[in-house]
Amino acid sequence: MKFKFLTSALLTIAFIIVGSQAFGQQLSKEENARLETFFKKNFGANLAPDTVIEITGVEESSIKGLKKGTFVINSAQGSQEVGFVMSQDGKYLLMGNMVDTSGFKVTAIKNLKQGAIPIPRGEFPLLMTTDGKFLIINSEIIDVSKFKDSKLAGFKEGSFTMGGRQTVPVFISSNGKFLVLGTEIFDTTVDPHKEIMERISLKGVPTKGAENAEIVIVEYSDFQCPFCKRGKDMLPQILKEYDGKVKIAFKQLPLKNHNWAMPAAIASVCAYQQGNDKFWAFHDKLFDTQKDITLENSKDKFNQYAKDVGLDKKKFDACLNSKEVKAEVEGQVKEATEVGVQSTPTFVINGMIVPGANPEGIKSAIEIQLSEGS
């Protein structure tokens, strides 16, 4: 979803927030607590619990009105440092290493200088015209004059593309001297989980687990996706470990490149119309025989599964051609995109997004949410 490029590297590392004293003289206790909560909410679900992060070097930056600091991330994998820039009140935070472009080296090509931006485990090279009007990143020429004012006063924001499809933000200081690559500006006062859950409708969807559970796991899935099959196989253990505390809600996300995923999604909704238990029985049939299903035989397969789980065949057949049911599936696909789901399976745990069939990530997210509720 939203943590791209530079920040995606951080999501492979675990942390426990420490280092409160490192803020000491620069941030109040309230600001410190807010930032700790911010990091926990935005990165905790994707990280294992064995790494320690210390926030150090918080001081005035070279840009008037902004502070800077460093996240020192220590784990069994080693140590990394990632810088950040934030507003004086600590509300807006831009994560990434701020690079002084005046240190870029002049190249053999007239009016062109070369530099690099540190990222976890390396550097990202780029070129810049000596007048600062254009950047060349990943073979793309970027007109700095088209950058727009960002939320963080003192920086303008633009972007370039990676791999032809991933948009990577680029920030440049208003005076053109400093660059930050591959992050976004976070509002540390906003609870991202609450905003996400407010966009998700849980009305009329299949569920499993404790009805009034403290933790709701919203699963966005595709019946033709092999990784979603792994997700289906791991969830019973999650329900067992957190018995009474967790509820799973299933949402449809058939991918366009899967040719029988949409018909399967529609068929499963039709099964749900005849009962929650009927849906889960049909759901299991689809995933357990996934390798046997093709577009050509899918209709016969779905009819057989409908019979196997005891559906009213007449109602099921009528439902398969329902425009309303197709629209319902399309609505869930749109919802997934709006909340930032980019792949299947993706699990949203009380608003915390965990991509992939990642049981440890899901458990981590559940533990974080349970600790916040205690």
Residue, then its C-alpha position, 0 to 999 in steps of 0.5 A: m500500500k503506501f509504504k513504498f521504496l525506501t520505507s518498504a525496506l524498513l518493513t522487513i526489519a523488526f523493532i521494539i520502540v525504545g530510546s525515549q531518552a534520546f528525544g529528551q531535550q528536543l521533544s516533549k513526553e507527549e510528542n515522544a509518545r505520539l511518535e512511538t505510537f505512530f511507528k508502532k501503528n505504521f510498521g509494527a505488523n510487518l516486523a518481528p519482535d526481536t529488533v530494537i529501534e533507537i531514535t537519536g540525533v533530534e536537532e534543528s535541520s538546515i531547513k528553517g522550521l524543521k527538525k531532523g533525526t535518525f532511526v537506528i535499527n538494530s536486529a540480528q540482521g545487523s544495524q541500519e540508520v534511516g533519517f527523518v525530517m519533521s515539523q517543529d510541532g512533530k505533526y508531519l514527518l518525512m522519513g528518509n535521508m536528507v541529502d545536500t545536493s551541493g555535494f553532488k559531483v560534476t560529470a563529464i557531461k556539461n551542466l550535469k552533476q551526479g549524486a546518490i541518496p542513501i537507502p537501507r543496504g545501499e545507495f540510489p544514484l541520480l543526476m541533477t542539472t547544475d541549475g537544479k531545474f531537472l532531476i534524472i532518476n531511473s532514466e526518467i527526466i523530472d521537471v522540478s518546476k512541476f513539484k507541488d507544495s507538500k504538507l511539510a513546509g519547506f519541501k515540494e513534492g514530485s515523483f517518478t516511476m519504478g518498473g513502469r508502474q510503482t510511483v515513488p515520491v521525491f521531495i526537494s527543499s524549497n531552496g532546491k538544496f536538499l533531496v529526500l527520496g522514496t517516502e511520504i509525509f505522515d501525519t503523526t496525529v492521525d490514527p491510520h487504522k481508524e481511518i481505514m476501518e471507517r472505509i471498510s463495510l462489514k455489513g452482509v459479509p461472511t464471518k468466522g470466530a467470536e461475533n463480538a471479538e475485540i479484533v476483526i481480521v478483514e481478509y481480501s482474497d482471490f479464489q484462484c490465487p495460490f497464496c490465498k490458499r495458504g492464507k486459508d490454511m493458516l487461519p484456523q490456527i490463528l482462530k484457535e490461538y486467539d479463541g474468543k478474541v478474533k473474528i474473520a470477515f471475508k471480502q472479495l478481491p478477484l484479480k483481473n489476470h485470474n480468469w475464473a476468479m470473478p465467477a468464483a467470487i460471484a458463486s461464493v456470494c451466492a452460496y453466502q446468500q443461503g447461509n454463513d456456514k454454506f459460504w465457508a463450506f463452498h469457500d473451502k471447496l474452491f480453495d481445496t480443489q483450486k488446482d483442478i479448476t479451469l475457466e472451461n470447467s469452472k461452471d460445472k465445478f461450481n455446480q458440483y460444489a453447490k450440490d456438495v454443500g447442500l445449496d438450493k440449486k435453483k436459487f444458486d443458478a438464478c443468483l449466478n447471473s445476478k447483476e446485483v451480486k456482480a456489482e457487490v463483488e466489484g464494490q468490494v474490489k473498489e473498497a480494497t483499492e481505496v483502503g490501500v490493498q495492493s495484492t492478495p491475500t491481504f489482511v486488515i487487522n483492526g485497520m493494520i494492513v498485513p499483506g501476504a499469507n504471513p501468520e507471524g505478521i498477523k499475530s504481531a498485528i493482533e498482539i499490537q491491537l490487543s495491547e492497545g486495548s488493554 
